[in-house]
Amino acid sequence: MRIRKTSLLFGLSCLVVFGCIVVLLGRNKNLVGDEQNDVEDLEKKVKELERDLQRNYEIVQKIGKSVSDLLKQSSGQGKADYLKTSEIKQVQKMVDGRIGTKDCMFVEQTPLQPDVQMLNLYSKLKFDNPDGGVWKQGWDVQYDDSQFSEDNKLKVFVVPHSHNDPGWIKTFQKYYEDQTRHILNNMVRKVSEEENRKFIWAEISYLDLWWKESEPQARDNLKQLVDKGQIEIVTGGWVMNDEANTHYYAMIEQLTSGHEWLKQKLNFSPRNGWAIDPFGLSSSMAYLLKRSGLENMVIQRVHYAVKKVMAAQKNLEFRWRQNWDRDGQTDMLCHMMPFYSYDVPHTCGPDPKICCQFDFRRLSSSGQTPIHCPWKVPPQPITESNVHRRAALLLDQYRKKSSLYKTNVLLIQLGDDFRYDTAAEFDQQFINYQKLFDYMNSRSDWFVDAQFGTLKDYFDSLRASVAQSVERFPSLSGDFFTYADIDDHYWSGYYTTRPFYKQLDRVLESYLRSAEIIYSMTWSHLHRLSAVPERSRNWMGRMMALLSQARRHLAIFQHHDGITGTEKDHVVQDYAKMMQNGIQNSQMIIQQCAHFLLHPDQASFEPQLDTLHFSVDDEYSKPNELPLKSLVRLQKSKRRIVFYNSLASERIQVVTLRTSHYNVEVTNDQLKPVNVQVSPVFITSHQLSNEEFEISFLVSIPPLGMSTYMIRQYDGTVQENAHLEVSRIAVRESRSIDSVAPFTVDIKEQFEPFTLENTNLKATFDSNGLLTSISQERRETVSIAIQFVHYGTRGGNQAMSGAYLFLPDGPAKLVEPNAEDNRVRIVQGSIRSQVVVTLPFVVHQVTLHRSPGIDGLNLDIDNLVNLSGHSNVEVAMRLVTSLDSGTAFYSDLNGLQMTRREKWEQLPLQAQFYPMPAMAYIEDSTTRITLATKQPLGVASLSPGQLEVMLDRRLNQDDNRGLGQGIYDNVIPTLNSFRLLVEPRIVSCKGSHEGRRADGYPSLSAHRSLHGLLYPVHQLVWNVGDGDEQLGGSSPLMKLHGNFKPALSECGSDIHVVNLRTATRLPDDQAVEPSSSVSLVLHRLGFDCCFPPLGLNSSTANNGEFSLDKLFPDYFGNRVRPMSLTSLGPQGPAIEKSFTIALKPMEIYTFELQP
């Protein structure tokens, strides 16, 4: 019987709306007639009813569309046939996203032009290095005495500091025990002795250790000194993070961890940044500090040629502006130190021989371990007899340094690594400098006002000197990579050093982010109950302790001698153990919260923190080895597999599991079978496992939600299993291979060129199994060949490559396939196909998925690198393409933004490499090729149409930058993972390609592809024998829910949920607790509209409009407060949850929610 569409829609609408009203009134049975309900409560219920009606109206609209489509397509068909064919088409068809015209306006608009654009500056620099005299990398600095007067005094702020690395030569804990504990004890005691004494401190990780073991009186003394402004906390991060390899998620986390601590322990909000040791500086860091409420910053390690030209133009203080900025709102006042180092010899002025004489720690009479001046002129104690001569000598350096800046306000740093570890050094520096200051200030004819100060003192005075009009300082856009400190010694090696631990960092980031989100959802879910049960509150408290520990383990590795790989062997092992612990903590939280959220009776839920309900993904059992693949052991009973999606968009993608049997049946949460492909597990290149197998199938997971699939051993033969496909295998192998059921292995002596394809692309490979081209439907074939190359290092008496430096012995040499060892394996099927090639140094894998999701658009590339038995070798993967990209390519800064790079003819090969924390691309007028990476590495484009990515490096010697060892502890093998995306440009689309713009933008598909790589779907395998039923213990058997769908709708294809982070209460001498504040961090992505938004499953970019009510209709409170990035303070009044917020492209926002 045929049903009229209007009647069906009307009936469904009435049913849904009536059901909503009944449920609402039933849930709130005191809505009418209860004398205790006031008008406000009634209005609240009515609003809730209105929201429910609105949501259900949207549901009805979707139902109506589905019914309409069904009636249109089903004419003349039986229902069963229609459903069957429809499901097959949905699996195969890729659904594009949608972009509005307004979404494209941002990228099409030209950014605000700065006074200094680093790309333009680089194009003009010669990068020569003439001897400048006492200032080797500068010139003979002179000044005019007449510039100083009674009305225009030189105001000098000498800032004592101690740079404390949380791990480098010693471990974090060892440094604290040996030195930092004493520094902090003496800082509090000695600074408090005189009111004119000042000090700055940066690393909160050390301050936390000190606080835990300090007496209440010492803590109070520190608070008082901070309140009085004698001690200033600068930046306030857990560490002073690296800025090349770090991802902005981890940068925000380490800042937030530090700021959270400062707010609760000292009630202090940092206002000034301090980055004196990171090896190159990123504009992303300036942006994150600005969004965190900081106003000024100080930087040091910048290429000496850049410093020289900036000093010559008096541009060492500038407003650092983001490349994407259209209105100047991102400007951050920045002070660049002009000389070689941040130590005392290189901070008072241009002559280090003189400045070293004013480092009073080097006095021979100090009684401490002697530190000598390399220039062999030691310091002298200041006495009445020498104070005139010594003060005049020092003031001359101050005046020369001040001539490099626009104002007469001068910053002088006084410190070095782990300085002030004795009370004697505090006395030596404070007492002798105070004598110098007193004498200088007493000389009215010297026109100087010198004192100890903090960064706040300095910047307050600097801003006052220009009447708060910072526009007097030039605007600058760009970054400061790649750093060189002397000659052609470019610090591009550390972009790749110890890549195993760089990827482990990204793995921890992924797990921590997923744990944060599901923890916050659980915390909010518990608050939906009438009251959070005490047992649940204790459970959440114990999990918060695990979460807090994981946060700090991630934060400490962001240190500029952590993720950089530039630490001693035993120190990197210490970091690795912390990261392993953080991963395990996060996995525990994920499975615990998943169990609760899927539990059918949450009101009576009994937490079991010591119970492993689910096994989460692979097992990270050792910190210096690849994880063990989890094995799903199958019997006749079903095994429950829950897939958790931490992204705020639906994911339809192929997943691969390892199982104990090959003949399996998989059903979704509707108990419908899904198609499965079974592939072999190769124990070695010529041996298949008969105990482990890989199964691949398509899953669909809601935004920020979970879906359940059941797997069981099929009760029948492979031939009878209609939903199972056995992979086809072909191998080029000189040795015989025994077949294992159900596979047949086709052994060949030689391969002809071959192709792998899905519905979106066709990849062609040569006879050695290496990619040669990619073609897409109705598009020209793009030539794109993958090669592997290797570098050596310089010989003779020249400086050689080490942990920091990349100093190659010439152009790279091609890695040629070895006839005996060049094995090629092809595993092919309709869901997943893979090519595995064995080459010298690397086992190279390319995987193609047949999927309607984003994974059906790109090739997955995995390289297992083995440098054992080799010395002084660096291996890279090179893409050689047909693109006419010229000398330009784009690489990212911290995963936050893309920036244009150029190959500069005046620079050596090692200077052409830049950081690639997340992505790089090359393009021409018709095509873009994007390479997303799971681990930070170095990248270059050394010829037009090429993109070269370093993979690993093994170096025998130290490069004389303080580490004192080579890098030969490579993890064997080390995994590098990438995604390769080829996108045709829409004809006549402008985008960001026109002109020589410094800003670049990935496509929406590239953003989604990167997020899929960095934040993979989590596979939670149920640990009880019967996957269908369980609660465990003495509880009755009950079914878990099949899915968890917290989001009513996606938040927009260009809006990324960076984090959903429950704040931590940090009571003194007690366990940490979850607070009543949850921070939602959102990033509106900037994207290039010139590339079709493929594989986004109908996601829509809504011009940045975002409503929390649509994302989380049933979670979190009704009030939302805009906050600074790290939640230190509000950025505006609270708003209703239902309000629509307009987010600007590229900007990151934090909102405070109530659970």
DARA-V788103 format. One record per run of one state. SS is the DSSP state (H for helix, E for strand, L for the rest). FROM is the first residue (numbers start at 1). TO is the last residue. If there is no record, write none. Layout:
((SS:FROM:TO) (SS:FROM:TO))
//
This chain:
((L:1:4) (H:5:27) (L:28:38) (H:39:73) (L:74:78) (H:79:92) (L:93:97) (E:98:99) (L:100:100) (H:101:108) (L:109:115) (E:116:117) (H:118:124) (L:125:144) (H:145:147) (L:148:148) (E:149:149) (L:150:151) (E:152:152) (L:153:153) (E:154:163) (L:164:171) (H:172:191) (L:192:198) (E:199:201) (L:202:203) (H:204:213) (L:214:215) (H:216:228) (L:229:230) (E:231:233) (L:234:240) (E:241:241) (L:242:247) (H:248:265) (L:266:271) (E:272:275) (L:276:280) (E:281:281) (L:282:282) (H:283:291) (L:292:295) (E:296:299) (L:300:303) (H:304:312) (L:313:316) (E:317:321) (L:322:331) (E:332:336) (L:337:343) (H:344:346) (L:347:351) (H:352:358) (L:359:359) (H:360:362) (L:363:363) (H:364:366) (L:367:386) (H:387:402) (L:403:408) (E:409:417) (L:418:422) (H:423:442) (L:443:447) (E:448:452) (L:453:454) (H:455:465) (L:466:469) (H:470:472) (L:473:473) (E:474:477) (L:478:479) (E:480:480) (L:481:483) (E:484:484) (L:485:489) (E:490:490) (L:491:498) (H:499:527) (L:528:533) (H:534:557) (L:558:558) (E:559:559) (L:560:568) (H:569:597) (L:598:601) (H:602:604) (L:605:613) (E:614:616) (L:617:618) (E:619:619) (L:620:627) (E:628:628) (L:629:630) (E:631:632) (L:633:638) (E:639:644) (L:645:650) (E:651:659) (L:660:663) (E:664:667) (L:668:672) (E:673:674) (L:675:675) (E:676:684) (L:685:686) (E:687:701) (L:702:705) (E:706:713) (L:714:723) (E:724:726) (L:727:727) (E:728:732) (L:733:744) (E:745:748) (L:749:753) (E:754:757) (L:758:760) (E:761:765) (L:766:770) (E:771:776) (L:777:781) (E:782:791) (L:792:792) (E:793:793) (L:794:807) (E:808:808) (L:809:812) (E:813:814) (L:815:823) (E:824:828) (L:829:831) (E:832:839) (L:840:841) (E:842:849) (L:850:853) (H:854:856) (L:857:858) (E:859:865) (L:866:872) (E:873:881) (L:882:887) (E:888:893) (L:894:896) (E:897:902) (L:903:908) (H:909:912) (L:913:913) (E:914:916) (L:917:918) (E:919:923) (L:924:926) (E:927:933) (L:934:936) (E:937:940) (L:941:945) (E:946:955) (L:956:966) (E:967:967) (L:968:973) (E:974:985) (L:986:998) (E:999:1000) (L:1001:1003) (H:1004:1014) (L:1015:1017) (E:1018:1022) (L:1023:1042) (E:1043:1044) (L:1045:1054) (E:1055:1065) (L:1066:1072) (E:1073:1084) (L:1085:1090) (E:1091:1091) (L:1092:1099) (E:1100:1101) (L:1102:1104) (E:1105:1107) (H:1108:1111) (L:1112:1118) (E:1119:1123) (L:1124:1129) (E:1130:1136) (L:1137:1139) (E:1140:1142) (L:1143:1147) (E:1148:1153) (L:1154:1155))
//
